[in-house]
Amino acid sequence: MAWDTARTKQLLLDAAVEEFAEYGPEGARVARVATGAGVNKERIYQYFGNKEKLFAAVLEAEMAKLATAVPLTPQQAADLGDYAGRTYDYHRAHPHFLRLLAWEGLMCQDRVVAEYERTEHYALKVAAIAEAQRAGALTADVPPAQLMHTVIALTSSWFTLPQIARMLLPEPPAGEAGAGPDARRGMLVALTRRLTSPGR
């Protein structure tokens, strides 16, 4: 029976997502990835080269999933609040993604994974925002790249800095107004719209 290379790679990537999200690129162990995938660890070296390249492959794959799931066209950029809400939903459903980015920021500051491709990806989003600004749908007082960065920071901070959110914004009792992730999402959407509105 022929070896299913694509399936084996995917099994390894899926197992590596959890390993890197939990332990980071330094603490992750290829042996645990292989065990989680049910694959001989030699396949990791055969397909990816080493642990660092496996981490890069994981990040690239996960970033592609986010880009597909939460696109930002010029029409969608006219409502950055909606974009922030959709991004919040994605991170809520896939909490490992921001953990991977946080680990990258902590451990790999001088060697960002696929920096050129990611810069190009963000440039397309910035261009969409700039077009929405020219159409008068967004404030023109802030450069489009700064708006993009602000939306990313506002959205991701709910997941990367939960301890600060808990101290600043204590959770109301369940069932009360303002309680739960849906209420936080609503606040995020409203705040983003207010900050990016042309009439703010």
N, C-alpha and C positions, 0 to 999 in steps of 0.2 A: 504494500500500500504506500502511495506517495506521501511524503511528509508535507503537511499543510503549513507552509512557512508563514503565510499571512495570519492564519489563526493563532499560531504560536507567538508571533510578535504581538498580536493584540492581547493575548493572555498575559504576556509579560508587561505590557504597558498598563493594563488594568491593575495588575498587582502592584506595579511600581508607583502608580498614582497614590495609593493608600500608604505605601511605605514612605515615600518622600513627603507626603503631607503630614505624616505623623512624626518623622524623625529628621527631616531636612536632608539636604544632599550630603552632609558630613556623617550624620548618624545612621543613614539608611544602609542596609546590608543586602548585597545581591543574593546572598543565600536565602534570606527571608522572602525576597521578591520571587525567586525561583520556586520556593516551596509554596508560596501563595498561588503561583500560576500553575503548579503541578508540572513544571518543566525543569530539565537539567540546567543548572546555572551556567554551564558552558555555552548554552544558546545565547545568553545575554551578551557574552563577549563576541560570539560569532555574529550576532545581528546588530549590536549597538557599539561594540568596541570596548567600552569601560563604563563605570558607574556615572561619571560626569556626562558622558554622551547619552546615557540612558535618561538622566535627569533632563537634558536638553530635549530629547525626543518626547518625554512626557509633557513638558511645558508647551512645546510646539503643538502637540495634539490637543491639549486642553484649551489652548488659546484659539485654535481653529474652531473648536466646538462652541466657545463663547461667541466668536465672531459670526458664526452661522445662526446661532440661537437668538442673538440680540443685535441685529443689523442697525445701522444708522445711515439712512439715505437723507438727502437734502430735505425731502418732505417730512421725514420723521424728526429731523433735527429742529424743525420749527416748534416742536414741543419737547424740550429737553427734560421736562418733568416726567413725561411718559417714558422716555428713554431711561431715566434714572429708576423709575418703578420697574421696568422690565429687567434692568440689570440687577436690581435688588432681588427680584423673584428668582433670577438665575442663581445668584450667590446663595440664596436661602435653600434652593434645591440642590446645589452643588458646593457645599461649604469647603471642600478640599481645594478649590481653585485659588481662592485668596490665601490659603495657607501656603500653597506652593509659591505664590508671588512673594509672600512675606519672607519665606525661607530664602528665596533668590535674593531679595533685597538685603537680608542679613549676611548671607554667606558669599554672594557672587557679585558684589558691587562693581568690580572692575572687569567682569567678563559676563555681561548680560547675554542670556541665551537668545540667539537669532535677532540681535539688535537691529540690523538693517531691515529685515522683513517686518519686524514689529513697528519700527519707525514709519515705514511705508504704510502699514495698516492704520496707524494713528493719523498719518497725514491725510488719508481719505476721510476720516471722521472729522478732522479739523476743516477740511475743504467743504464738507456737508454743512457744518456749522456756519462757516463764512458765507455760504450761499444763502442760508436762512437769514443771516444778518443783513445781507444785501437786499433781501426781499422784505425786510422790516419786521420779521417774525420774532427776532431775538434782539436783545440790547446790543448796540454797536459800541458801547462804552468800554467793553472788555475785549481784548484780542481773542479770537476763536480758540487758539490753543489753550489759553488760560481758562476759558469756559469749559473746555473738555476736561482739563485737569481738575477743575473744581467739582464737576459732576462725578468724576471717578472718586475723588477724595470723600465727598459727602456720602456716596453710596457705600464704598468699601469700609468706611470707618465703623459702620454698624456691626461689621463682622470682625474687623481686625482690632478694634478697641472697645470691646463690649464692656470692659470694666469701667471705662470712663463714662460710657453711656449710662451704665447702671448708677454711677455716683451722681451724675448731672441730672439724669432723668429717671428717677425711681419708678419702677413699674407699678401702675395702679393695680388694685385687686382685680382678679379675673372677673370679667363681666362688666366692669366699669368702662366708661369712655376713655379712650387713650391706651387701653391695655392690649398687649399682644403685638405680634409682628405685622398684622394688617394695619393697625393704627400707626406703627412706626413707618410703614410704607407710605401711608397717606400723608404723614408729616413730611417725609422726604420729597414726595412728588410736589406738594404745595410749596415747600421752601424753594425747591429748584425752579419751579415756574416763577416764583416771585423774584428770585435773584436774576433770572435770565430774561425777564419780560422787558420789552422795549420801553415800557412806560414806568419802570421801577423808580 
